[in-house]
Amino acid sequence: MTWQGIHGHDEVIGRFREAVGRGRLASSFLFVGPPGVGKHTTAVALAQALLCTTHPESELAACGRCEACEQVAARSHPDLVLVSKPEDKSFLPLELLIGDKEHRMREGLCHDIGLKPFAGGRKIAVIDDADFLNAEGANCLLKTLEEPPPRSVMILVGTSPAKQLPTIRSRCQIVRFQPLPDEVVAELLLSQGHVSDPREAQRLARFAQGSLRQAIEWLDPALWEFRDDFLRQLAQPVLESVRLARSVGAFIDEAGREAPKRRRRFHQVVAVAVDFYRRVMVASVGRADEGDDKLAESVRRAQAGWATHAEAPAACLQRCLAAAGQIDRNANQATLIECWLDDLATAMAER
């Protein structure tokens, strides 16, 4: 993995090159931005550039061919510590950070990052899914963040600074990643073999909101079929929340019994509603907003049947964003679906 594999984040890479060139690289970073835009990929590429044995660190350029570069690419370098949330967990387990009860502070990230570098000149830790640090886990990291071991770099990867404790935010340099341009998403879909038709790649890219991950997820025809019907229901003058809750519940059930897959499917449903209400708000103030034909049609129908002010769509949008957060907090799924859609119906009835 070299910097050539990073797309759409030249400014971020440039800032790191400048900091390393001046000998001013910080020890702790918080990468934030939408999912699927390359935050983890950039973190690993940075680790590879710092650990490469061919080029000096000041160049921050991985050769991609030396043993260290190959080990980082294989996620097996002894000086690279990677931590992520298991799919069956709601939070990052404490054991990944400080070891299990029998090995407290003798295993886990906080122990490993403090060891002397084995092969490279640094120890580097990447914590994926930092949004899922609970208070206990975040507090375990504080001492390491406050007193970082010499020549160590710790990168937390999340989506928003607001999802971190203030004590974590204050001890990290925040690096913001922007959504990928549509042309970059389309190019990645084609180059990685997800699609072969450039027109299909462009269609997915327009809907992906700058996220390669979201574009890949929407390769499933079943998602498009559900989305079209869901948009028609959202655009109705009166939202039939009970019937729609049954439809949404059945669609989520089709994802299987595993909780992570069901949560991801629920997130996809909520994302459709977020996009819809946002575009209704934009259209209500007379601004054109690009979208596919089905979405544009639903927005026009909503405008024709709803009152002209944007207060109700704005309230619905806020409720959708709150629902997205409740999904991650492991709320009862059936209850959340019913409450969410009932609240949307109530907001529209009071418009």
N, C-alpha and C positions, 0 to 999 in steps of 0.2 A: 504494500500500500504506500503510495507516494502522494504528494500534494496534487499531482495531476488527476488523481481519482476524486478530488473534492470539487464539487460544482456549486457555484452560486455564492461562495463565501470568501471571495478574494480579500475583502476588507478585513475580515477576522484573521485570516492567515497573515496578512500584511502587518497587523498590529503585533502578532506573536513574533514575527521575524524581527521587527524593530526592537521589541523588548529583549529578545535573546541577544541580538547584536549589540545592544547597549549593556548587557549583563544585568538587566533589571527584570528578569522573569520572576513573577510572583510564585508563591508556593501553593495557593489555593484558588480555584476558579469554580464558578457556578455557570454552567452553560444552560441558557434558557431559550426557548423558542418552540414553535409548533412541533408536534411529533412528526417524524419521518422526513426531516429536512437535512439530516446529516450531522447532527451534534455528536453522536457516538462515533461515527466514522472520522470526524475531525479530531476527536479526542485521541483515538488510537493512532491516527496519522501523526499527531503531535508527539505522542510517545515514541513512535518509530523514528521520527526525525531527531529526537533528543537522545535516543539510544543507539543510533546508527554508528558503526565503528569505521566506516569508510570516510565520511565527511565530518569535519569538526562541528561541534555543537553550534558555534557562532553562525554557521551557514543555514542551520535549521532546514536541511535538505536530506532526506533519506535516499540512499542509493537503491533500496529495494532488493538488493542481491546479496548483501553480506549475511552472515549467520544471525546477527542480531535482528536485522530487518525481517528475515524469514521467520524468526521465532515470534516477533511481535505480530506479524501477519497471521501466524498459526495460533496466536493467543497463548504461547507457551514460554515466553521470555521470563526468566527468574526474577527480573526486576520490575515486571509489570503485574500489578494486582488488579483484577477485574471482579466487580461485585454487581449483581443484578438481582431483582426480585424474582423468586420462583413463581411460575404461573399460578400455582395453587395457593399462593399466599396473598393476603391483603396489604401487608407491609413488608419492608425489608427486614428479614429476621435478625434479631440481635446477635445470633451466633456468627453471622457472616462478618460482623464488625469487631466483636471482642471474644469470639469463641464460645463454646457451650459451657455449661455450669462447671464441668470438671476441668476446663482449660481456660478459664477466664483470663484475658490479657496475655495468654500464651499462644493463642491462635487468632485468626481473623485479621481483617484489614488493618486495624489500629496497631496490632502487633507486627504484622509483616512490613508495613510502611516504615517502621522504625528500625528495621534491620539494615546493616551495612549493605550497600549495593554489591551484588554477587558478580556481575559481569560488566554492567554499564557504569556510567558515572553518576547515575541517579536512580532513585526509586520512584515509580510512578503508579498512582492508583486512580482508577476510573470507577466511579459509582454510578451505574445506570439507575434509572427509576428513582431518582432522588426525591421526586414528589411523594414517594411512599415511605419516607422516613417518618416514623412516629416520634413522639416527644422523647421517649427513652432512647431510641436509636440516635436521634440528633444530638442529644446530650452526651452520648458516648463519643461522638466525633469531636466535641468541642475542645477537649484537651489537645488532641492532635492538631486541630486547626489553630489553636492559640499558640502552641509550641511545636511547630512543624519540625520534623527531623531534618538535619542538614541534607541538602541536595535532594530533597523530596518535592514531588508535585502531586497534588490531589485535585481531581476534576470531578465535580458533581454534575450530573446530567439530568435536567428536569425540563419543565415547560414554562414555569413562571416563578419569579422571586417571591410572589405572594404565598406560594405553597411551602416556603421554608420558614423556619423559626427566625425571628429577627437576629438571634445570636449567631445563626449560621450565615445569614446574608451579610452581616457586618464583618465577617472574617474571610469572605471570599470576594475576589474580583468577579463582577458579573459580566459575562460575555453574551451578548444578544445575537441570536441567529434569526434571520428574516426568512419568510416563506420563499421557496424556490420559484423562479420565473417559470411560466407555463412552458416555454420552449425548452428549458432545462429538464423539466419533468418528462416531457414528451421524448426528448433525446435519451434520457436514462431508461425509459420504458422500452425503447427500441434497442438500445445498445446492450441491455441486460437480457433481452430475449423475452420479455413479458408479453409483447405484442409484435406483430410483423407489419401491420398496416399503419402507415404514418397518420392517416385520418383518424383511426381509432386511438392512437397515442395522443393526438391533439384533443380529441373529445374527452378522454380521461383526464388529461392535464388541466383542462379548463374547469373540471369539476373538483379537482383534487385540492384546491386552495393551497397550492405550493408544497404539498406533501407527497413524496413518492410513495410512502406507505399507504396513504389513503387511496392513491391512484391504483395501486396493486389490489387493494381490498375490493375495489369496485369493478374488478374484472369479472366478478360473479354475476351472471345474468339475473339470478334470483333477487339480488339487491336492487337492481334497476326496476324489475317488475314490481316489487313492493314499494319502492320509492314513488313510482308514478301514481299508484293508487293512494298512497299516503298524502302526497301533495294535493290530489283532488279533494281528499277529505279535509285537509287543513284549510283549503280555500273556500269551503262552504260557509254561507252566512251564519249557520248554527252548527257548531261542532258537536257531533254525536259521540261524546266521550266514552260512553259505556261500550258501544259497538266497536269503536276504534281501539279501546283498550284490549278487547278480545283479539282483534286482528294483530295488534302489536305483540301481545303475549304469545300468540301462536307463531309469529315470525321469529321471535327470540327462541322459542322452544326448538325450532328447526336447527338451531346452531349446535344442539347436542346437550348432554348433561353436564359437561365440564363448566364450572363457574367462570373461568377466564374467557372462554369463547362466548358465553352468554352475555357477559359484561361488555365485551367488544361489540357484539351485535346490537346491544342496547345503545351503546355510544353511537353507532352508525345511524340508528333511528333518530336519536336526538340531534345529531349533526345535520340531518336533512331538515328538521324543523328549524334549527338555528339559521341555516342558510335561507330558508323560505322567509322567515320573519324579518331577517336583516334586509333582504331584497324588497320586501313589501314596504319597509320603512324608507328605503332609498327612493323607491318609486313614488311614495306619497308626497315627497317634496319636489317632484318633477324632474328627478335625475334619472338618466338612462343607466341601466346596469346590465352587463352582459350575463348571459346564462343560456342553458340549452332550451330547446323549444318547449319541453314539458314544464320546466320551471317557469319560463316566461308566461306560458298560458295560465298557470295557476296563479301567478302574481296578478295578471290582468283580471282574472275572475274574482280574486279577493278584492281588488280595487273597486270593481263594479258592484260588489255586494256589501262591502263594509262602509262604515263612516270614513270621512276623508282624513280625520286627524290620526296622528301616529302613536297616540298614547297606548292603545290596546296592543298593537304589534310590539311596541317597546316592552310592555309588561310581559307579554308572552315570551319575548326573547330572553328577558331576565329570568323567567321561570325555567326556560330550557337550559340556560347556563347553570342554574342552581341544580337542576336534575342531573346534569353531567357530573357535578361534584358529588352528589349523593350516590351515584352509581359506584364511584371509586371508594366511598365510605361503607360499601357493602350493605346498603339498605335492602330491606326485603323487596325483591324484584316486582312481584305481583302488586304489592301495595304501592310501590313507587310509580308504576305505570298508571294505575288508577288515579292516584293523587295528582300526578303531573298533568294528565290529560283533562281531568276535572278542573284543575286550576286554569288551564288554557281556555276551556269552555266558559268558565266564569268570567275570565278577563275579557273575552270577546262579547259576552252577554252584557257587560257593563260599559261597553264602549260608547 
